[in-house]
Amino acid sequence: MHHDPEITYLNVQQVAERLGVSAASIWRWKRDGDFPRAVKLGGRTTRWKLADVEAWEASRQFTFARGLLVPPGLSLSAA
């Protein structure tokens, strides 16, 4: 498989840090189909394209509270 040198790839830890969640959350979102498709670069090497993660971020409305990502549909405000 040919990989474009102009594409930036992120590992699971980099994605998790970017979004302020755990690596386990990224794997769960991937498994549940709620996250961009990962790219297998060979063997056990899995990466995400930065552009795909950025597009995913832009397509959602995030609320940040105490440095944590709150998914759409979940409110932290008291009723």
N, C-alpha and C positions, 0 to 999 in steps of 0.2 A: 504494500500500500504506500502511495506517495503522500508525504506530508508537506504542506506548504510552509516554508520557513517564516512567512509573514504572519502566520496564525500563532497566537499566544495560547498555550495550554496551561490549565491549572490542575493541580492534584486535589484530592478530596480535602486535605487540611487547608489549603489555600482558599478553596471555595467556602469551607465552613467559617474560616476566619473573616472572609469578606462579608459574609451574611450574618455573622455573630451567632452562629448555631454550632452544634456539635457535628463531628464527622458522621456520627450515627444518624443524625437527622438527614444529612445529605443522602446517605445510602438508603434510608427509608423512603424519602421522597422519590429517589430514582426507582426503587422497587415498586412503589405505588403508582408510578407514571406521572408524578406531579412535578417533575424537574426535567430540564433539557437532557437529551440523549447524551450519554457519555461516549467517548471515543476510546476504543482499545488500541493502544499503540504497540502491543505485542506482549506476549506472556501474561503476566499479572499486572501490567501497567495500564491503568485507566485514568483518563484525563477528561476535562471538560474544556470546550473552547470558550475563551474569555468572552467573545462576542455573543455566544449563546447564553451565557450566564447574565451578561448585561441586558440582553433582550428580555430574558425572563424577569429580571429585576424591574425593568421599565414597564412590563405588562401587568405588574401588580402594584397595589397601593399598600405600602408598608407603614406600620406604626412602630416607632422605636421607643421603648421604655426601659430605662435602666440598662441600656446597651443590648437588649434582647429583641429579637425579631418576633413580631406578633403577626401571625398569618391573617390574611383577609377573612372577615367574618367573625373574628374573635375580638371582643372589646375588653379593654382593661378598666374602663370607667365604671363607676358604681351606678347602679340603676336607681 
